[in-house]
Amino acid sequence: MSTHAKRERLLLADLLEAAGPDAPTLCEGWNTRDLAAHVVVRERRSDAAAGLLVPALRNRLERVQAEFTAKPYEELVQLIRTGPPRRSPYSLKQVDEAANTVEFYVHAEDVRRAQEQWTPRVLDPVFADALWARVEKLGRVLGRKSPVGLVLRRPDGQTAVAHRGTPVVTVTGDPGELILFAFGRQDHASVELEGDKDATLRLHEARLGL
């Protein structure tokens, strides 16, 4: 049975292929070629990808990213579609599912929602629950830069505290939309914000995410 990460991987590859190498994305400063190179480097060059988290390695990451960005776009898309080599930890199903489900979902939406006349995807309940589990697990990491108290809430009332503080803003939406909001895509997430007007504005403009 396909995992959520596998399905999102294939969707992302299809979206990148259809959009072409020069289409916009929601990732600031990146077009589809840049995004494709990022995904490939993250999976295939762990020595460079560490620069995503370690500032001292940022220059190395930028050099390697530039090398991959220069590769033929079709090759990058195919590398995403076929997945990482066996020596990569991402080749393990459990690691792939844990690390890539949200990664590929967010980046697929980065491509979709940068286009005109996009509409929110209708997610199946099992996948929605899987994304909600990530909201509960990652919420405080993603919300650590919030300038206000931040509560994420599903329409059914389930909540996750992403940042403690006052005043509090409650963001309500389906799990996929909450994921996008918490990953810094506030302008493109279909959610409702409840709280003080100034607090909601500050939250909307904050740089959330990793």
C-alpha positions as CSV (number, residue, x, y, z in Angstrom):
1,M,0.0,0.0,0.0
2,S,1.3,3.5,-0.9
3,T,2.2,5.7,2.0
4,H,1.0,9.3,2.3
5,A,4.6,10.4,1.6
6,K,4.8,8.3,-1.6
7,R,1.5,9.7,-2.9
8,E,2.5,13.3,-2.1
9,R,5.9,12.7,-3.8
10,L,4.3,11.6,-7.0
11,L,1.8,14.5,-6.9
12,L,4.6,17.0,-6.3
13,A,6.6,15.5,-9.3
14,D,3.5,15.8,-11.5
15,L,2.8,19.4,-10.5
16,L,6.4,20.4,-11.1
17,E,6.4,18.7,-14.5
18,A,3.2,20.4,-15.5
19,A,4.3,23.8,-14.3
20,G,7.6,23.8,-16.0
21,P,10.9,25.2,-14.6
22,D,10.2,28.9,-14.4
23,A,6.8,28.9,-12.7
24,P,6.3,30.8,-9.4
25,T,6.0,29.1,-6.0
26,L,5.0,30.2,-2.5
27,C,8.7,29.8,-1.4
28,E,10.0,33.3,-1.3
29,G,12.6,33.9,-4.1
30,W,12.2,30.4,-5.5
31,N,10.7,29.3,-8.8
32,T,9.8,25.6,-9.6
33,R,13.4,24.9,-10.7
34,D,14.8,26.1,-7.3
35,L,12.2,24.1,-5.4
36,A,12.9,21.0,-7.3
37,A,16.6,21.3,-6.7
38,H,15.9,21.9,-2.9
39,V,13.9,18.6,-2.7
40,V,16.6,16.6,-4.5
41,V,19.5,18.1,-2.4
42,R,17.6,17.4,0.8
43,E,17.2,13.7,0.0
44,R,20.4,13.0,-1.9
45,R,23.1,15.3,-0.3
46,S,22.8,15.0,3.4
47,D,26.3,16.5,3.7
48,A,24.9,19.7,2.2
49,A,21.3,19.5,3.5
50,A,22.6,19.9,7.0
51,G,22.9,23.6,6.2
52,L,19.1,23.9,6.4
53,L,19.6,23.6,10.2
54,V,23.2,24.5,10.8
55,P,24.2,28.1,10.0
56,A,27.9,27.2,9.7
57,L,27.1,24.9,6.8
58,R,24.8,27.3,4.9
59,N,27.4,28.3,2.4
60,R,28.1,24.7,1.4
61,L,24.3,24.1,1.0
62,E,24.0,27.1,-1.3
63,R,26.9,25.9,-3.4
64,V,25.5,22.4,-3.8
65,Q,22.0,23.8,-4.4
66,A,23.3,25.9,-7.2
67,E,25.0,22.9,-8.8
68,F,21.7,21.0,-8.8
69,T,19.7,24.0,-9.9
70,A,21.9,24.0,-13.1
71,K,20.9,20.4,-13.9
72,P,18.3,19.8,-16.6
73,Y,14.9,20.4,-15.0
74,E,13.5,17.1,-16.3
75,E,16.3,15.2,-14.5
76,L,15.4,17.0,-11.2
77,V,11.7,16.1,-11.6
78,Q,12.6,12.5,-12.3
79,L,14.9,12.2,-9.3
80,I,12.0,13.4,-7.1
81,R,9.6,10.9,-8.7
82,T,11.9,7.9,-8.3
83,G,12.9,8.8,-4.8
84,P,16.3,8.7,-3.0
85,P,19.0,6.1,-3.4
86,R,19.1,3.1,-1.1
87,R,21.9,4.5,0.9
88,S,19.8,7.4,1.9
89,P,17.8,7.2,5.2
90,Y,14.8,8.5,3.3
91,S,14.7,5.2,1.4
92,L,13.4,3.6,4.5
93,K,9.6,3.6,4.5
94,Q,9.3,4.7,8.1
95,V,11.7,7.6,7.7
96,D,10.1,8.6,4.4
97,E,6.7,8.7,6.0
98,A,7.8,10.6,9.1
99,A,10.0,13.1,7.3
100,N,8.4,13.6,3.9
101,T,4.6,13.5,4.4
102,V,4.4,17.1,5.5
103,E,7.4,18.2,3.4
104,F,5.9,17.0,0.1
105,Y,2.4,18.1,1.0
106,V,3.5,21.7,1.7
107,H,5.7,21.9,-1.4
108,A,2.9,20.5,-3.6
109,E,0.7,23.3,-2.3
110,D,3.6,25.7,-2.9
111,V,3.3,24.9,-6.5
112,R,-0.5,24.7,-6.7
113,R,-1.3,27.8,-4.8
114,A,1.2,30.0,-6.6
115,Q,-0.9,29.5,-9.8
116,E,-4.0,31.5,-10.7
117,Q,-7.5,30.1,-9.8
118,W,-6.3,27.4,-7.5
119,T,-8.8,25.7,-5.2
120,P,-8.1,23.9,-1.9
121,R,-7.7,20.2,-2.1
122,V,-10.3,17.9,-0.5
123,L,-8.2,15.5,1.6
124,D,-9.4,12.1,2.5
125,P,-10.1,11.7,6.3
126,V,-7.2,9.3,6.9
127,F,-4.7,11.7,5.4
128,A,-6.3,14.6,7.2
129,D,-5.9,12.8,10.5
130,A,-2.3,12.1,9.6
131,L,-1.7,15.8,9.0
132,W,-3.4,16.6,12.3
133,A,-1.1,14.3,14.1
134,R,1.8,16.3,12.7
135,V,0.1,19.5,13.8
136,E,0.0,18.1,17.4
137,K,3.6,16.9,17.2
138,L,5.2,19.9,15.5
139,G,2.9,22.7,16.5
140,R,5.2,24.2,19.2
141,V,8.3,24.0,17.0
142,L,6.5,25.7,14.1
143,G,4.9,28.3,16.4
144,R,7.9,29.2,18.5
145,K,8.4,32.5,16.6
146,S,4.8,33.5,17.0
147,P,4.6,37.0,18.6
148,V,1.3,36.0,20.3
149,G,-0.3,33.0,21.9
150,L,-1.3,30.6,19.2
151,V,-3.9,27.9,19.3
152,L,-4.6,25.7,16.2
153,R,-8.0,24.2,16.1
154,R,-9.8,21.8,13.8
155,P,-13.5,22.4,12.9
156,D,-14.5,19.6,15.2
157,G,-13.0,21.4,18.2
158,Q,-9.7,19.5,18.6
159,T,-7.0,21.9,19.5
160,A,-3.2,22.1,19.8
161,V,-1.3,24.9,21.6
162,A,1.5,26.1,19.2
163,H,2.7,28.9,21.4
164,R,1.9,30.0,24.9
165,G,1.4,33.7,25.6
166,T,-1.1,36.5,25.6
167,P,-3.0,37.8,23.8
168,V,-4.2,34.5,22.2
169,V,-5.2,34.0,18.6
170,T,-7.1,30.9,17.6
171,V,-6.6,29.7,14.1
172,T,-9.4,27.3,12.9
173,G,-9.2,25.2,9.7
174,D,-8.8,21.7,8.3
175,P,-5.5,20.0,9.1
176,G,-3.9,20.7,5.8
177,E,-4.7,24.4,6.0
178,L,-3.4,24.5,9.6
179,I,-0.1,22.9,8.4
180,L,0.3,25.5,5.7
181,F,-0.5,28.3,8.1
182,A,2.0,27.0,10.7
183,F,4.7,26.6,8.0
184,G,4.5,30.3,7.1
185,R,2.0,30.2,4.3
186,Q,-0.5,32.4,6.1
187,D,-1.6,34.4,3.0
188,H,-2.6,31.2,1.2
189,A,-4.1,29.1,4.0
190,S,-7.9,28.8,4.2
191,V,-8.4,29.4,7.9
192,E,-10.3,31.7,10.2
193,L,-8.5,33.8,12.9
194,E,-10.1,34.7,16.2
195,G,-8.6,37.2,18.5
196,D,-7.6,40.8,19.1
197,K,-7.3,42.7,15.8
198,D,-3.7,43.8,16.4
199,A,-2.7,40.3,17.6
200,T,-4.2,38.6,14.5
201,L,-2.4,41.1,12.3
202,R,0.9,40.5,14.0
203,L,0.4,36.7,13.7
204,H,-0.5,37.0,10.0
205,E,2.8,38.9,9.3
206,A,5.0,36.7,11.5
207,R,7.6,34.3,10.0
208,L,6.3,31.0,11.3
209,G,7.7,27.6,10.5
210,L,11.1,26.0,10.7
